[in-house]
Amino acid sequence: MSLLPETRRYAVLGTGALGGFYGAKLQQAGFAVHFLLHSDYEHVRQKGLRVQSCWGDFHLPQVNAYSSVLDMPVCEGVIVALKATQNALLPQLIPPVLAENGVVILLQNGLGVEPEIAESVGAERVIGGLCFISSNKVGPGHIHHLDYGSVLLAQYGPDYAAQGITPRLEQVQADFQRAGIPTSLSPDLMMARWQKLVWNIPFNGLSVVFNADTQQMIADPDARALAETLMREVVEGAAACHRQIPDAVIGQMLTNTEKMAPYRTSMKIDYERKRPLELQAIFANPLRYAQQAGIHLPRIEMLYRQLQVLDRLNRGIPVSGWDQLKQEEG
Amino acid sequence: MSLLPETRRYAVLGTGALGGFYGAKLQQAGFAVHFLLHSDYEHVRQKGLRVQSCWGDFHLPQVNAYSSVLDMPVCEGVIVALKATQNALLPQLIPPVLAENGVVILLQNGLGVEPEIAESVGAERVIGGLCFISSNKVGPGHIHHLDYGSVLLAQYGPDYAAQGITPRLEQVQADFQRAGIPTSLSPDLMMARWQKLVWNIPFNGLSVVFNADTQQMIADPDARALAETLMREVVEGAAACHRQIPDAVIGQMLTNTEKMAPYRTSMKIDYERKRPLELQAIFANPLRYAQQAGIHLPRIEMLYRQLQVLDRLNRGIPVSGWDQLKQEEG
């Protein structure tokens, strides 16, 4: 990635709440951005992207829209912002668009997706990213960015070994910053992922069980206590993977959640729209890492089981068809 | 209770799915039965009780209906079949209707209610009963008995010490049998209560979380596995209270649940009707007994917390008002 900024190309795989927003910000800043779309392809090809944002609304009347990666040019940065339930597609989607000197930037929650990407492109070309943003796709090519927006990036290494701050990371950070995206770096991707799970596991999971927003949960003494207990289990899981998350993080996150505007988690929104839930990366993989490290996290396991049941009932999936669907989901 | 059968009187406190059915059976068999009613009082006083039953439909055009215990005669048998959420009323309801030589028969699920009744009437006058029945109140004074119907009775003793089979128990059994109610006796009330909780804790609790009937739960591999895990915790709780429930009971109950017609648990029905859930006797008390015996049951604790949250959200109870309501509930 040593080209001049003006000539550096980004591919956005998954032009939704995250990919649509960050891709639009990059294009607005002058980067060449190429968007992969599915259901919104026709609309965006003709009318571009509309971003309603607390940082300022803007409209990109013309964007490079594609319905297949085979039509896209190779890019120095490939931003993966698909729903994690689509991750089984990544081995087919990434290689055709990734330039020889390019990097993959995985903007997803959860754990355990980078190893699969690294298998096809090499660990040194995989960057993990965590988005701290409240954003929704509210219509075709129409993104609504409500609050926050920062990104945390970290270099992936084999078995999630900490890689420190690499020049590649700093290059992507510089591009994102130039596009007005507050971007920080972490020397240890696994630490960053576990730390975000401290919030995502309880609040995404319980928001589906309770059909409640963050404010309803944090205001209820039992929901809050349960979230805290689940947070402690996430911290235990991280510790088993040799990542020491300070205890103070839990209290801090609870306080922050209290102060947040009422927020429907992405998992709750998926549930409401009867879309599959992102259970693999946010629940199954962390549980597997913890188990391989020799510990059980009974409450997270229970919540995971409950979510699998609720997901199935929600989408009316007959039990006999489930094993197959699960495989498809990856 | 040495009177002739014909002159033996029963009071029924709570003329709903259980009290209405068993009380009607007793009256049909010739016992003098006195029914306490609340919302259905006027209707039942004028039109009696209608029982639609898989054992044969019948109608009692005239019953002794009361809206206050102060109007009722004292009775040799006082059947308590209120919702457990009404139990705070028992100290006022029972003494006025209990004859000097009478017994209280508590037909409720869960654990830990007899000690409170024993405080006001004496342990030797308290019998615990568990109903294995599928029955609903479908309208004022209208009971629909769908399946099963047997009752298990056991004598309460201080701290739930096993009392064996007492003459009092045999007397009540004889009356119930005479009324066509299959009635068996247990020498150990606490054992009987824990054993029923092995089913009630998972299936009542999860039916609310999943908004599902027994068939949907037992057919789903994760719901079934979760139920089984919860059952094991109930068995652990019982063991901590020195009641050894054979492991085979779990497999047996799962198999029976598979064979049952799809069944909405009573807790799910309460939830649908936005009535308070019977959490005290079925969750809080068993957890307290286990905790006092020195063990934690993390998954049951988690399910209990979830149900408290769901109950509150379901009834739109502001969190600030909750502590007070909880006290009212007993």
Interface residues (C-beta under 8 A of the other chain):
Chain A: V209 F210 N211 A212 Q216 M217 A219 D220 P221 D222 A223 A225 L226 T229 P298 R299 M302 L303 R305 Q306 Q308 V309 L310 R312 L313 V319 W322
Chain B: V209 F210 N211 A212 Q216 M217 A219 D220 P221 D222 A223 A225 L226 T229 P298 R299 M302 L303 R305 Q306 Q308 V309 L310 R312 L313 V319 W322
